């Protein structure tokens, strides 16, 4: 059974991050990330194993104090995505 997860998208140059999700699959996000990097945008993403947005936020901010959270979709937009759809990472 696939478990929902949050994806942390971040720009280390600007010290900003967004929490995308919950997701079941990050394939579309990985493709969008590859396009952004090809265009020169220094973005990265990592999955969070936390089951709620609040816990994912708390974990990120504990590891990277002073970083600013921005709205989902601000750093990396996935066309047609709703943050509640998809299918690849399990848990």
PyMOL Python script that loads the backbone (N, CA, C, O; Angstrom):
from pymol import cmd

cmd.read_pdbstr("""\
ATOM      1  N   UNK A   1       0.838  -1.186   0.000  1.00  0.00           N
ATOM      2  CA  UNK A   1       0.000   0.000   0.000  1.00  0.00           C
ATOM      3  C   UNK A   1       0.881   1.248   0.000  1.00  0.00           C
ATOM      4  O   UNK A   1       1.844   1.351   0.761  1.00  0.00           O
ATOM      5  N   UNK A   2       0.533   2.174  -0.858  1.00  0.00           N
ATOM      6  CA  UNK A   2       1.274   3.426  -0.925  1.00  0.00           C
ATOM      7  C   UNK A   2       0.815   4.361   0.189  1.00  0.00           C
ATOM      8  O   UNK A   2      -0.375   4.488   0.475  1.00  0.00           O
ATOM      9  N   UNK A   3       1.784   4.999   0.799  1.00  0.00           N
ATOM     10  CA  UNK A   3       1.474   5.969   1.861  1.00  0.00           C
ATOM     11  C   UNK A   3       1.776   7.374   1.366  1.00  0.00           C
ATOM     12  O   UNK A   3       2.798   7.595   0.717  1.00  0.00           O
ATOM     13  N   UNK A   4       0.906   8.319   1.663  1.00  0.00           N
ATOM     14  CA  UNK A   4       1.152   9.702   1.257  1.00  0.00           C
ATOM     15  C   UNK A   4       2.401  10.257   1.930  1.00  0.00           C
ATOM     16  O   UNK A   4       2.745   9.883   3.052  1.00  0.00           O
ATOM     17  N   UNK A   5       3.062  11.147   1.227  1.00  0.00           N
ATOM     18  CA  UNK A   5       4.252  11.808   1.767  1.00  0.00           C
ATOM     19  C   UNK A   5       4.266  13.261   1.301  1.00  0.00           C
ATOM     20  O   UNK A   5       3.529  13.645   0.393  1.00  0.00           O
ATOM     21  N   UNK A   6       5.108  14.048   1.934  1.00  0.00           N
ATOM     22  CA  UNK A   6       5.303  15.433   1.528  1.00  0.00           C
ATOM     23  C   UNK A   6       6.650  15.546   0.840  1.00  0.00           C
ATOM     24  O   UNK A   6       7.613  14.877   1.214  1.00  0.00           O
ATOM     25  N   UNK A   7       6.704  16.389  -0.156  1.00  0.00           N
ATOM     26  CA  UNK A   7       7.937  16.642  -0.876  1.00  0.00           C
ATOM     27  C   UNK A   7       8.397  18.050  -0.516  1.00  0.00           C
ATOM     28  O   UNK A   7       7.642  19.014  -0.644  1.00  0.00           O
ATOM     29  N   UNK A   8       9.640  18.155  -0.067  1.00  0.00           N
ATOM     30  CA  UNK A   8      10.209  19.461   0.252  1.00  0.00           C
ATOM     31  C   UNK A   8      10.960  19.933  -0.987  1.00  0.00           C
ATOM     32  O   UNK A   8      11.939  19.314  -1.404  1.00  0.00           O
ATOM     33  N   UNK A   9      10.497  21.025  -1.567  1.00  0.00           N
ATOM     34  CA  UNK A   9      11.177  21.650  -2.700  1.00  0.00           C
ATOM     35  C   UNK A   9      11.897  22.860  -2.138  1.00  0.00           C
ATOM     36  O   UNK A   9      11.305  23.662  -1.415  1.00  0.00           O
ATOM     37  N   UNK A  10      13.192  22.994  -2.472  1.00  0.00           N
ATOM     38  CA  UNK A  10      13.924  24.103  -1.866  1.00  0.00           C
ATOM     39  C   UNK A  10      14.929  24.743  -2.815  1.00  0.00           C
ATOM     40  O   UNK A  10      15.431  24.128  -3.756  1.00  0.00           O
ATOM     41  N   UNK A  11      15.192  26.002  -2.516  1.00  0.00           N
ATOM     42  CA  UNK A  11      16.191  26.808  -3.218  1.00  0.00           C
ATOM     43  C   UNK A  11      17.225  27.205  -2.160  1.00  0.00           C
ATOM     44  O   UNK A  11      16.983  28.096  -1.345  1.00  0.00           O
ATOM     45  N   UNK A  12      18.370  26.537  -2.184  1.00  0.00           N
ATOM     46  CA  UNK A  12      19.395  26.776  -1.170  1.00  0.00           C
ATOM     47  C   UNK A  12      20.042  28.146  -1.313  1.00  0.00           C
ATOM     48  O   UNK A  12      20.535  28.697  -0.329  1.00  0.00           O
ATOM     49  N   UNK A  13      20.050  28.705  -2.517  1.00  0.00           N
ATOM     50  CA  UNK A  13      20.623  30.039  -2.721  1.00  0.00           C
ATOM     51  C   UNK A  13      19.799  31.110  -2.012  1.00  0.00           C
ATOM     52  O   UNK A  13      20.348  32.071  -1.473  1.00  0.00           O
ATOM     53  N   UNK A  14      18.484  30.937  -2.016  1.00  0.00           N
ATOM     54  CA  UNK A  14      17.583  31.926  -1.414  1.00  0.00           C
ATOM     55  C   UNK A  14      17.089  31.518  -0.026  1.00  0.00           C
ATOM     56  O   UNK A  14      16.415  32.301   0.644  1.00  0.00           O
ATOM     57  N   UNK A  15      17.418  30.300   0.412  1.00  0.00           N
ATOM     58  CA  UNK A  15      16.980  29.794   1.726  1.00  0.00           C
ATOM     59  C   UNK A  15      15.462  29.817   1.870  1.00  0.00           C
ATOM     60  O   UNK A  15      14.923  30.293   2.869  1.00  0.00           O
ATOM     61  N   UNK A  16      14.782  29.288   0.842  1.00  0.00           N
ATOM     62  CA  UNK A  16      13.325  29.166   0.860  1.00  0.00           C
ATOM     63  C   UNK A  16      12.952  27.727   0.525  1.00  0.00           C
ATOM     64  O   UNK A  16      13.692  27.021  -0.159  1.00  0.00           O
ATOM     65  N   UNK A  17      11.790  27.309   1.020  1.00  0.00           N
ATOM     66  CA  UNK A  17      11.302  25.968   0.745  1.00  0.00           C
ATOM     67  C   UNK A  17       9.787  25.958   0.677  1.00  0.00           C
ATOM     68  O   UNK A  17       9.119  26.843   1.212  1.00  0.00           O
ATOM     69  N   UNK A  18       9.254  24.942   0.010  1.00  0.00           N
ATOM     70  CA  UNK A  18       7.807  24.724   0.017  1.00  0.00           C
ATOM     71  C   UNK A  18       7.553  23.257   0.300  1.00  0.00           C
ATOM     72  O   UNK A  18       8.380  22.396   0.000  1.00  0.00           O
ATOM     73  N   UNK A  19       6.407  22.990   0.878  1.00  0.00           N
ATOM     74  CA  UNK A  19       5.988  21.618   1.150  1.00  0.00           C
ATOM     75  C   UNK A  19       4.875  21.270   0.171  1.00  0.00           C
ATOM     76  O   UNK A  19       3.799  21.867   0.192  1.00  0.00           O
ATOM     77  N   UNK A  20       5.154  20.299  -0.681  1.00  0.00           N
ATOM     78  CA  UNK A  20       4.186  19.866  -1.676  1.00  0.00           C
ATOM     79  C   UNK A  20       3.563  18.559  -1.211  1.00  0.00           C
ATOM     80  O   UNK A  20       4.265  17.651  -0.768  1.00  0.00           O
ATOM     81  N   UNK A  21       2.268  18.470  -1.312  1.00  0.00           N
ATOM     82  CA  UNK A  21       1.620  17.227  -0.938  1.00  0.00           C
ATOM     83  C   UNK A  21       0.439  17.440  -0.028  1.00  0.00           C
ATOM     84  O   UNK A  21       0.014  18.564   0.238  1.00  0.00           O
ATOM     85  N   UNK A  22      -0.075  16.324   0.439  1.00  0.00           N
ATOM     86  CA  UNK A  22       0.502  14.986   0.379  1.00  0.00           C
ATOM     87  C   UNK A  22       0.437  14.393  -1.026  1.00  0.00           C
ATOM     88  O   UNK A  22      -0.514  14.620  -1.773  1.00  0.00           O
ATOM     89  N   UNK A  23       1.472  13.629  -1.366  1.00  0.00           N
ATOM     90  CA  UNK A  23       1.603  12.984  -2.667  1.00  0.00           C
ATOM     91  C   UNK A  23       1.698  11.477  -2.485  1.00  0.00           C
ATOM     92  O   UNK A  23       2.024  10.976  -1.409  1.00  0.00           O
ATOM     93  N   UNK A  24       1.407  10.779  -3.559  1.00  0.00           N
ATOM     94  CA  UNK A  24       1.660   9.345  -3.597  1.00  0.00           C
ATOM     95  C   UNK A  24       2.763   9.037  -4.605  1.00  0.00           C
ATOM     96  O   UNK A  24       3.339   7.949  -4.593  1.00  0.00           O
ATOM     97  N   UNK A  25       3.050   9.996  -5.473  1.00  0.00           N
ATOM     98  CA  UNK A  25       4.036   9.804  -6.536  1.00  0.00           C
ATOM     99  C   UNK A  25       4.705  11.140  -6.830  1.00  0.00           C
ATOM    100  O   UNK A  25       4.025  12.157  -6.966  1.00  0.00           O
ATOM    101  N   UNK A  26       6.024  11.146  -6.929  1.00  0.00           N
ATOM    102  CA  UNK A  26       6.726  12.396  -7.211  1.00  0.00           C
ATOM    103  C   UNK A  26       7.289  12.459  -8.636  1.00  0.00           C
ATOM    104  O   UNK A  26       8.119  13.320  -8.928  1.00  0.00           O
ATOM    105  N   UNK A  27       6.855  11.569  -9.520  1.00  0.00           N
ATOM    106  CA  UNK A  27       7.387  11.512 -10.874  1.00  0.00           C
ATOM    107  C   UNK A  27       7.231  12.843 -11.607  1.00  0.00           C
ATOM    108  O   UNK A  27       8.193  13.335 -12.197  1.00  0.00           O
ATOM    109  N   UNK A  28       6.054  13.424 -11.579  1.00  0.00           N
ATOM    110  CA  UNK A  28       5.829  14.700 -12.268  1.00  0.00           C
ATOM    111  C   UNK A  28       6.694  15.803 -11.664  1.00  0.00           C
ATOM    112  O   UNK A  28       7.168  16.686 -12.379  1.00  0.00           O
ATOM    113  N   UNK A  29       6.896  15.752 -10.363  1.00  0.00           N
ATOM    114  CA  UNK A  29       7.720  16.753  -9.685  1.00  0.00           C
ATOM    115  C   UNK A  29       9.181  16.600 -10.091  1.00  0.00           C
ATOM    116  O   UNK A  29       9.876  17.593 -10.305  1.00  0.00           O
ATOM    117  N   UNK A  30       9.647  15.355 -10.198  1.00  0.00           N
ATOM    118  CA  UNK A  30      11.033  15.118 -10.621  1.00  0.00           C
ATOM    119  C   UNK A  30      11.257  15.613 -12.042  1.00  0.00           C
ATOM    120  O   UNK A  30      12.309  16.176 -12.344  1.00  0.00           O
ATOM    121  N   UNK A  31      10.278  15.407 -12.916  1.00  0.00           N
ATOM    122  CA  UNK A  31      10.386  15.916 -14.296  1.00  0.00           C
ATOM    123  C   UNK A  31      10.438  17.442 -14.307  1.00  0.00           C
ATOM    124  O   UNK A  31      11.260  18.037 -15.003  1.00  0.00           O
ATOM    125  N   UNK A  32       9.558  18.068 -13.534  1.00  0.00           N
ATOM    126  CA  UNK A  32       9.544  19.537 -13.467  1.00  0.00           C
ATOM    127  C   UNK A  32      10.852  20.060 -12.889  1.00  0.00           C
ATOM    128  O   UNK A  32      11.358  21.094 -13.325  1.00  0.00           O
ATOM    129  N   UNK A  33      11.397  19.350 -11.912  1.00  0.00           N
ATOM    130  CA  UNK A  33      12.670  19.735 -11.316  1.00  0.00           C
ATOM    131  C   UNK A  33      13.793  19.649 -12.356  1.00  0.00           C
ATOM    132  O   UNK A  33      14.637  20.542 -12.429  1.00  0.00           O
ATOM    133  N   UNK A  34      13.806  18.597 -13.146  1.00  0.00           N
ATOM    134  CA  UNK A  34      14.824  18.449 -14.194  1.00  0.00           C
ATOM    135  C   UNK A  34      14.728  19.580 -15.208  1.00  0.00           C
ATOM    136  O   UNK A  34      15.749  20.111 -15.644  1.00  0.00           O
ATOM    137  N   UNK A  35      13.499  19.957 -15.587  1.00  0.00           N
ATOM    138  CA  UNK A  35      13.312  21.088 -16.524  1.00  0.00           C
ATOM    139  C   UNK A  35      13.811  22.394 -15.907  1.00  0.00           C
ATOM    140  O   UNK A  35      14.473  23.190 -16.573  1.00  0.00           O
ATOM    141  N   UNK A  36      13.492  22.606 -14.638  1.00  0.00           N
ATOM    142  CA  UNK A  36      13.917  23.838 -13.965  1.00  0.00           C
ATOM    143  C   UNK A  36      15.438  23.925 -13.905  1.00  0.00           C
ATOM    144  O   UNK A  36      16.014  24.982 -14.161  1.00  0.00           O
ATOM    145  N   UNK A  37      16.079  22.823 -13.571  1.00  0.00           N
ATOM    146  CA  UNK A  37      17.547  22.816 -13.507  1.00  0.00           C
ATOM    147  C   UNK A  37      18.158  23.055 -14.879  1.00  0.00           C
ATOM    148  O   UNK A  37      19.152  23.769 -15.010  1.00  0.00           O
ATOM    149  N   UNK A  38      17.556  22.451 -15.901  1.00  0.00           N
ATOM    150  CA  UNK A  38      18.050  22.644 -17.274  1.00  0.00           C
ATOM    151  C   UNK A  38      17.971  24.123 -17.660  1.00  0.00           C
ATOM    152  O   UNK A  38      18.811  24.633 -18.401  1.00  0.00           O
ATOM    153  N   UNK A  39      16.942  24.798 -17.139  1.00  0.00           N
ATOM    154  CA  UNK A  39      16.768  26.230 -17.408  1.00  0.00           C
ATOM    155  C   UNK A  39      17.611  27.100 -16.481  1.00  0.00           C
ATOM    156  O   UNK A  39      17.562  28.327 -16.568  1.00  0.00           O
ATOM    157  N   UNK A  40      18.390  26.469 -15.588  1.00  0.00           N
ATOM    158  CA  UNK A  40      19.288  27.215 -14.723  1.00  0.00           C
ATOM    159  C   UNK A  40      18.746  27.569 -13.353  1.00  0.00           C
ATOM    160  O   UNK A  40      19.379  28.330 -12.621  1.00  0.00           O
ATOM    161  N   UNK A  41      17.598  27.040 -12.989  1.00  0.00           N
ATOM    162  CA  UNK A  41      17.023  27.321 -11.676  1.00  0.00           C
ATOM    163  C   UNK A  41      17.588  26.315 -10.669  1.00  0.00           C
ATOM    164  O   UNK A  41      17.425  25.109 -10.851  1.00  0.00           O
ATOM    165  N   UNK A  42      18.246  26.795  -9.614  1.00  0.00           N
ATOM    166  CA  UNK A  42      18.901  25.889  -8.655  1.00  0.00           C
ATOM    167  C   UNK A  42      17.952  25.323  -7.597  1.00  0.00           C
ATOM    168  O   UNK A  42      18.050  25.662  -6.418  1.00  0.00           O
ATOM    169  N   UNK A  43      17.034  24.459  -8.030  1.00  0.00           N
ATOM    170  CA  UNK A  43      16.081  23.870  -7.098  1.00  0.00           C
ATOM    171  C   UNK A  43      16.443  22.425  -6.805  1.00  0.00           C
ATOM    172  O   UNK A  43      17.093  21.752  -7.605  1.00  0.00           O
ATOM    173  N   UNK A  44      16.009  21.966  -5.641  1.00  0.00           N
ATOM    174  CA  UNK A  44      16.217  20.592  -5.213  1.00  0.00           C
ATOM    175  C   UNK A  44      14.951  20.119  -4.525  1.00  0.00           C
ATOM    176  O   UNK A  44      14.120  20.934  -4.127  1.00  0.00           O
ATOM    177  N   UNK A  45      14.795  18.807  -4.379  1.00  0.00           N
ATOM    178  CA  UNK A  45      13.664  18.310  -3.607  1.00  0.00           C
ATOM    179  C   UNK A  45      14.045  17.013  -2.907  1.00  0.00           C
ATOM    180  O   UNK A  45      14.856  16.225  -3.393  1.00  0.00           O
ATOM    181  N   UNK A  46      13.434  16.825  -1.759  1.00  0.00           N
ATOM    182  CA  UNK A  46      13.626  15.616  -0.966  1.00  0.00           C
ATOM    183  C   UNK A  46      12.278  15.219  -0.365  1.00  0.00           C
ATOM    184  O   UNK A  46      11.480  16.083   0.000  1.00  0.00           O
ATOM    185  N   UNK A  47      12.027  13.921  -0.263  1.00  0.00           N
ATOM    186  CA  UNK A  47      10.787  13.498   0.376  1.00  0.00           C
ATOM    187  C   UNK A  47      10.921  13.594   1.894  1.00  0.00           C
ATOM    188  O   UNK A  47      12.001  13.401   2.453  1.00  0.00           O
ATOM    189  N   UNK A  48       9.827  13.889   2.529  1.00  0.00           N
ATOM    190  CA  UNK A  48       9.779  13.873   3.988  1.00  0.00           C
ATOM    191  C   UNK A  48       9.015  12.628   4.410  1.00  0.00           C
ATOM    192  O   UNK A  48       8.002  12.280   3.804  1.00  0.00           O
ATOM    193  N   UNK A  49       9.494  11.966   5.439  1.00  0.00           N
ATOM    194  CA  UNK A  49       8.780  10.793   5.935  1.00  0.00           C
ATOM    195  C   UNK A  49       7.729  11.165   6.982  1.00  0.00           C
ATOM    196  O   UNK A  49       7.083  10.288   7.556  1.00  0.00           O
ATOM    197  N   UNK A  50       7.562  12.449   7.224  1.00  0.00           N
ATOM    198  CA  UNK A  50       6.562  12.899   8.196  1.00  0.00           C
ATOM    199  C   UNK A  50       5.175  12.815   7.575  1.00  0.00           C
ATOM    200  O   UNK A  50       5.005  13.090   6.387  1.00  0.00           O
ATOM    201  N   UNK A  51       4.200  12.443   8.364  1.00  0.00           N
ATOM    202  CA  UNK A  51       2.849  12.196   7.855  1.00  0.00           C
ATOM    203  C   UNK A  51       1.946  13.422   7.836  1.00  0.00           C
ATOM    204  O   UNK A  51       0.845  13.368   7.288  1.00  0.00           O
ATOM    205  N   UNK A  52       2.397  14.527   8.428  1.00  0.00           N
ATOM    206  CA  UNK A  52       1.596  15.750   8.375  1.00  0.00           C
ATOM    207  C   UNK A  52       2.471  16.908   7.910  1.00  0.00           C
ATOM    208  O   UNK A  52       3.692  16.891   8.063  1.00  0.00           O
ATOM    209  N   UNK A  53       1.813  17.909   7.340  1.00  0.00           N
ATOM    210  CA  UNK A  53       2.522  19.115   6.886  1.00  0.00           C
ATOM    211  C   UNK A  53       3.219  19.794   8.071  1.00  0.00           C
ATOM    212  O   UNK A  53       4.350  20.262   7.942  1.00  0.00           O
ATOM    213  N   UNK A  54       2.553  19.845   9.202  1.00  0.00           N
ATOM    214  CA  UNK A  54       3.133  20.511  10.382  1.00  0.00           C
ATOM    215  C   UNK A  54       4.417  19.811  10.837  1.00  0.00           C
ATOM    216  O   UNK A  54       5.402  20.469  11.171  1.00  0.00           O
ATOM    217  N   UNK A  55       4.401  18.467  10.849  1.00  0.00           N
ATOM    218  CA  UNK A  55       5.603  17.739  11.267  1.00  0.00           C
ATOM    219  C   UNK A  55       6.723  17.885  10.235  1.00  0.00           C
ATOM    220  O   UNK A  55       7.890  18.017  10.603  1.00  0.00           O
ATOM    221  N   UNK A  56       6.375  17.862   8.945  1.00  0.00           N
ATOM    222  CA  UNK A  56       7.387  18.050   7.901  1.00  0.00           C
ATOM    223  C   UNK A  56       8.009  19.441   8.008  1.00  0.00           C
ATOM    224  O   UNK A  56       9.224  19.598   7.881  1.00  0.00           O
ATOM    225  N   UNK A  57       7.171  20.444   8.240  1.00  0.00           N
ATOM    226  CA  UNK A  57       7.660  21.825   8.399  1.00  0.00           C
ATOM    227  C   UNK A  57       8.586  21.931   9.605  1.00  0.00           C
ATOM    228  O   UNK A  57       9.667  22.512   9.520  1.00  0.00           O
ATOM    229  N   UNK A  58       8.156  21.369  10.716  1.00  0.00           N
ATOM    230  CA  UNK A  58       8.945  21.433  11.949  1.00  0.00           C
ATOM    231  C   UNK A  58      10.312  20.777  11.752  1.00  0.00           C
ATOM    232  O   UNK A  58      11.331  21.319  12.179  1.00  0.00           O
ATOM    233  N   UNK A  59      10.329  19.612  11.107  1.00  0.00           N
ATOM    234  CA  UNK A  59      11.589  18.913  10.863  1.00  0.00           C
ATOM    235  C   UNK A  59      12.524  19.751   9.980  1.00  0.00           C
ATOM    236  O   UNK A  59      13.715  19.872  10.269  1.00  0.00           O
ATOM    237  N   UNK A  60      11.976  20.327   8.902  1.00  0.00           N
ATOM    238  CA  UNK A  60      12.810  21.127   7.999  1.00  0.00           C
ATOM    239  C   UNK A  60      13.352  22.357   8.722  1.00  0.00           C
ATOM    240  O   UNK A  60      14.540  22.665   8.621  1.00  0.00           O
ATOM    241  N   UNK A  61      12.494  23.054   9.444  1.00  0.00           N
ATOM    242  CA  UNK A  61      12.926  24.273  10.122  1.00  0.00           C
ATOM    243  C   UNK A  61      13.908  23.983  11.250  1.00  0.00           C
ATOM    244  O   UNK A  61      14.744  24.830  11.563  1.00  0.00           O
ATOM    245  N   UNK A  62      13.827  22.812  11.866  1.00  0.00           N
ATOM    246  CA  UNK A  62      14.806  22.442  12.893  1.00  0.00           C
ATOM    247  C   UNK A  62      16.176  22.205  12.251  1.00  0.00           C
ATOM    248  O   UNK A  62      17.208  22.528  12.839  1.00  0.00           O
ATOM    249  N   UNK A  63      16.176  21.644  11.052  1.00  0.00           N
ATOM    250  CA  UNK A  63      17.429  21.374  10.341  1.00  0.00           C
ATOM    251  C   UNK A  63      17.990  22.609   9.650  1.00  0.00           C
ATOM    252  O   UNK A  63      19.203  22.742   9.495  1.00  0.00           O
ATOM    253  N   UNK A  64      17.099  23.516   9.233  1.00  0.00           N
ATOM    254  CA  UNK A  64      17.512  24.709   8.495  1.00  0.00           C
ATOM    255  C   UNK A  64      16.856  25.950   9.097  1.00  0.00           C
ATOM    256  O   UNK A  64      15.973  26.546   8.481  1.00  0.00           O
ATOM    257  N   UNK A  65      17.285  26.341  10.304  1.00  0.00           N
ATOM    258  CA  UNK A  65      16.673  27.504  10.954  1.00  0.00           C
ATOM    259  C   UNK A  65      16.870  28.765  10.110  1.00  0.00           C
ATOM    260  O   UNK A  65      17.920  28.969   9.501  1.00  0.00           O
ATOM    261  N   UNK A  66      15.852  29.586  10.093  1.00  0.00           N
ATOM    262  CA  UNK A  66      15.937  30.843   9.363  1.00  0.00           C
ATOM    263  C   UNK A  66      15.439  30.762   7.930  1.00  0.00           C
ATOM    264  O   UNK A  66      15.275  31.790   7.274  1.00  0.00           O
ATOM    265  N   UNK A  67      15.195  29.544   7.433  1.00  0.00           N
ATOM    266  CA  UNK A  67      14.663  29.423   6.079  1.00  0.00           C
ATOM    267  C   UNK A  67      13.199  29.837   6.071  1.00  0.00           C
ATOM    268  O   UNK A  67      12.496  29.676   7.068  1.00  0.00           O
ATOM    269  N   UNK A  68      12.746  30.369   4.946  1.00  0.00           N
ATOM    270  CA  UNK A  68      11.382  30.848   4.803  1.00  0.00           C
ATOM    271  C   UNK A  68      10.549  29.858   3.994  1.00  0.00           C
ATOM    272  O   UNK A  68      10.965  29.395   2.932  1.00  0.00           O
ATOM    273  N   UNK A  69       9.377  29.546   4.511  1.00  0.00           N
ATOM    274  CA  UNK A  69       8.460  28.689   3.767  1.00  0.00           C
ATOM    275  C   UNK A  69       7.616  29.540   2.833  1.00  0.00           C
ATOM    276  O   UNK A  69       7.121  30.598   3.221  1.00  0.00           O
ATOM    277  N   UNK A  70       7.454  29.072   1.593  1.00  0.00           N
ATOM    278  CA  UNK A  70       6.591  29.738   0.618  1.00  0.00           C
ATOM    279  C   UNK A  70       5.445  28.791   0.275  1.00  0.00           C
ATOM    280  O   UNK A  70       5.509  27.598   0.571  1.00  0.00           O
ATOM    281  N   UNK A  71       4.421  29.315  -0.338  1.00  0.00           N
ATOM    282  CA  UNK A  71       3.239  28.531  -0.676  1.00  0.00           C
ATOM    283  C   UNK A  71       3.582  27.383  -1.626  1.00  0.00           C
ATOM    284  O   UNK A  71       4.479  27.511  -2.459  1.00  0.00           O
ATOM    285  N   UNK A  72       2.869  26.265  -1.502  1.00  0.00           N
ATOM    286  CA  UNK A  72       3.070  25.162  -2.439  1.00  0.00           C
ATOM    287  C   UNK A  72       2.903  25.645  -3.882  1.00  0.00           C
ATOM    288  O   UNK A  72       2.025  26.457  -4.175  1.00  0.00           O
ATOM    289  N   UNK A  73       3.744  25.144  -4.766  1.00  0.00           N
ATOM    290  CA  UNK A  73       3.676  25.528  -6.173  1.00  0.00           C
ATOM    291  C   UNK A  73       4.422  26.798  -6.513  1.00  0.00           C
ATOM    292  O   UNK A  73       4.542  27.147  -7.687  1.00  0.00           O
ATOM    293  N   UNK A  74       4.930  27.499  -5.504  1.00  0.00           N
ATOM    294  CA  UNK A  74       5.641  28.757  -5.752  1.00  0.00           C
ATOM    295  C   UNK A  74       7.010  28.520  -6.384  1.00  0.00           C
ATOM    296  O   UNK A  74       7.384  29.216  -7.328  1.00  0.00           O
ATOM    297  N   UNK A  75       7.747  27.561  -5.880  1.00  0.00           N
ATOM    298  CA  UNK A  75       9.093  27.306  -6.392  1.00  0.00           C
ATOM    299  C   UNK A  75       9.088  26.415  -7.616  1.00  0.00           C
ATOM    300  O   UNK A  75       9.871  26.627  -8.542  1.00  0.00           O
ATOM    301  N   UNK A  76       8.227  25.433  -7.630  1.00  0.00           N
ATOM    302  CA  UNK A  76       8.175  24.463  -8.714  1.00  0.00           C
ATOM    303  C   UNK A  76       6.717  24.153  -9.002  1.00  0.00           C
ATOM    304  O   UNK A  76       6.002  23.607  -8.162  1.00  0.00           O
ATOM    305  N   UNK A  77       6.292  24.513 -10.205  1.00  0.00           N
ATOM    306  CA  UNK A  77       4.890  24.297 -10.573  1.00  0.00           C
ATOM    307  C   UNK A  77       4.784  23.057 -11.450  1.00  0.00           C
ATOM    308  O   UNK A  77       5.500  22.923 -12.442  1.00  0.00           O
ATOM    309  N   UNK A  78       3.894  22.165 -11.079  1.00  0.00           N
ATOM    310  CA  UNK A  78       3.628  20.975 -11.876  1.00  0.00           C
ATOM    311  C   UNK A  78       2.257  21.159 -12.500  1.00  0.00           C
ATOM    312  O   UNK A  78       1.242  21.191 -11.805  1.00  0.00           O
ATOM    313  N   UNK A  79       2.241  21.279 -13.820  1.00  0.00           N
ATOM    314  CA  UNK A  79       1.001  21.522 -14.555  1.00  0.00           C
ATOM    315  C   UNK A  79      -0.032  20.445 -14.260  1.00  0.00           C
ATOM    316  O   UNK A  79       0.250  19.250 -14.347  1.00  0.00           O
ATOM    317  N   UNK A  80      -1.229  20.892 -13.909  1.00  0.00           N
ATOM    318  CA  UNK A  80      -2.328  19.966 -13.678  1.00  0.00           C
ATOM    319  C   UNK A  80      -2.252  19.204 -12.371  1.00  0.00           C
ATOM    320  O   UNK A  80      -3.060  18.307 -12.128  1.00  0.00           O
ATOM    321  N   UNK A  81      -1.289  19.549 -11.525  1.00  0.00           N
ATOM    322  CA  UNK A  81      -1.165  18.783 -10.283  1.00  0.00           C
ATOM    323  C   UNK A  81      -2.145  19.285  -9.248  1.00  0.00           C
ATOM    324  O   UNK A  81      -2.443  20.475  -9.140  1.00  0.00           O
ATOM    325  N   UNK A  82      -2.622  18.337  -8.508  1.00  0.00           N
ATOM    326  CA  UNK A  82      -3.282  18.670  -7.256  1.00  0.00           C
ATOM    327  C   UNK A  82      -2.372  17.992  -6.254  1.00  0.00           C
ATOM    328  O   UNK A  82      -1.816  16.935  -6.551  1.00  0.00           O
ATOM    329  N   UNK A  83      -2.211  18.548  -5.120  1.00  0.00           N
ATOM    330  CA  UNK A  83      -1.233  17.981  -4.196  1.00  0.00           C
ATOM    331  C   UNK A  83      -1.727  16.684  -3.561  1.00  0.00           C
ATOM    332  O   UNK A  83      -1.068  16.146  -2.671  1.00  0.00           O
ATOM    333  N   UNK A  84      -2.864  16.178  -3.999  1.00  0.00           N
ATOM    334  CA  UNK A  84      -3.380  14.952  -3.404  1.00  0.00           C
ATOM    335  C   UNK A  84      -3.415  13.779  -4.391  1.00  0.00           C
ATOM    336  O   UNK A  84      -4.064  12.771  -4.108  1.00  0.00           O
ATOM    337  N   UNK A  85      -2.741  13.881  -5.531  1.00  0.00           N
ATOM    338  CA  UNK A  85      -2.812  12.783  -6.492  1.00  0.00           C
ATOM    339  C   UNK A  85      -1.432  12.204  -6.801  1.00  0.00           C
ATOM    340  O   UNK A  85      -0.415  12.781  -6.415  1.00  0.00           O
ATOM    341  N   UNK A  86      -1.395  11.085  -7.481  1.00  0.00           N
ATOM    342  CA  UNK A  86      -0.195  10.449  -8.049  1.00  0.00           C
ATOM    343  C   UNK A  86       0.122   9.048  -7.509  1.00  0.00           C
ATOM    344  O   UNK A  86      -0.695   8.506  -6.764  1.00  0.00           O
ATOM    345  N   UNK A  87       1.401   8.360  -7.886  1.00  0.00           N
ATOM    346  CA  UNK A  87       1.675   6.991  -7.378  1.00  0.00           C
ATOM    347  C   UNK A  87       3.086   6.385  -7.546  1.00  0.00           C
ATOM    348  O   UNK A  87       3.266   5.669  -8.531  1.00  0.00           O
ATOM    349  N   UNK A  88       4.096   6.597  -6.694  1.00  0.00           N
ATOM    350  CA  UNK A  88       5.358   5.842  -6.841  1.00  0.00           C
ATOM    351  C   UNK A  88       6.073   5.519  -5.557  1.00  0.00           C
ATOM    352  O   UNK A  88       6.598   4.412  -5.440  1.00  0.00           O
ATOM    353  N   UNK A  89       6.131   6.384  -4.606  1.00  0.00           N
ATOM    354  CA  UNK A  89       6.824   6.103  -3.351  1.00  0.00           C
ATOM    355  C   UNK A  89       5.885   5.407  -2.389  1.00  0.00           C
ATOM    356  O   UNK A  89       4.743   5.820  -2.189  1.00  0.00           O
ATOM    357  N   UNK A  90       6.382   4.369  -1.815  1.00  0.00           N
ATOM    358  CA  UNK A  90       5.596   3.664  -0.792  1.00  0.00           C
ATOM    359  C   UNK A  90       6.226   3.860   0.553  1.00  0.00           C
ATOM    360  O   UNK A  90       7.141   4.672   0.688  1.00  0.00           O
ATOM    361  N   UNK A  91       5.781   3.163   1.529  1.00  0.00           N
ATOM    362  CA  UNK A  91       6.416   3.338   2.806  1.00  0.00           C
ATOM    363  C   UNK A  91       6.070   2.260   3.766  1.00  0.00           C
ATOM    364  O   UNK A  91       6.539   2.273   4.904  1.00  0.00           O
TER     365      UNK A  91
END
""", "prot")
cmd.dss("prot")
cmd.show_as("cartoon", "prot")
cmd.util.cbc("prot")
cmd.orient("prot")
